[in-house]
């Protein structure tokens, strides 16, 4: 079943995240240190050629936990943007091949 947070939970989440920097500029587009990969080939290239630590977030828009994790992942990417960690994100719905290839 679909989880829909209550008004109290939405207010609590907003208050809890109030200290986080606003990651939008201009027309509401997110500005983040996270790169979105759009094909399984992109994922393969990034994994095979990465000369630094790599954090990969496989996610799906319909999954509430994934949406919550995206916020955390972007905050971590912003926090560690000057480090030697590359943060990438793959939408498993747009790139379904990654599900089987990487056992997601």
N, C-alpha and C positions, 0 to 999 in steps of 0.2 A: 504494500500500500504506500501511497505517496505521503511523505511527512511534510506537514505545513506548520511552521512555527507559529506560536501564539503571538499576539500583540506584545505581551510582556517579554517574551523571548527576543523579539525583534528589537524592542527598546533596550533590553539588557545587552544584546550583541552590539548595538550601536554605541552604547555607553562604554562597553568594554574595549571597543576599537577606536574610540575617540582620540586616543593618544597617537595612533598610527598616522603617518604622513598621508596626505591626499595624493593618490596616484593618478589623478586625471589632469589633463591640460586642454585648453581650448575647447573643443567640441565634445568633451566627455570621454575622450579616448584614453585608455589606461597607458600610463608611462611606467614601464617596469624593466627590470634587468632580465626578465624571463623572455626567452625566444620561443615562439611557437613553431613547431615543425609540422609540415603539411603532407609529408609522404613517408612511406617506409624507407625509401632511398635516403631521404634527409636524415632520418633516425640512424640508419646504418652508417652514413658518412660521419655524422657527429660522434657516434660511439667509437668508430674505428680510428678517427683522426684526432681525437681529443688528447691533448698533451697535459691536461689538468684534470682535477676532480670534476666529476659530472653528476649532477642531480637531475633525474628525469621524473617528471610527473605525468603519468598516464591518467587521463580523466575523461569523464562523460558529463555533458551538461544536464542530463536528466537525474543524476545522482546527487542528492543533497550533501552527502559527505565529501564528494569531489568538489563541489562548489565551495564548501567551507575550507577544504584543503588548499584550493587555489589562492584564497586570501592569505593563508599562512605561508604558502610557497612563494608568493610575490613579496611578502614582507621579509622572508628570509633572503630572497634574491637581492632585495634592496639593501638589507643589512650587510650582506657579504659581497656587494658589488665590486669592491676594491680588492677582493681576495682572489685566490687562484681556483675558484669554483665556477663552473659553467652551469647555469640553470636553464633547462629546456622543458617544454611542455608539449604533450601530444594528445590531441582530442581523439579518443578511441572510436568515436562515431564517424569522424571524418576520415580516419585512417584505420579501417577495421583490420587490415592485415597485421597490425602490430599486436593484436589480441593473441593470435596463435603463435606468432613468431617469438614474442617475448613473454608468453605465458601470463598475460595480464588477466 
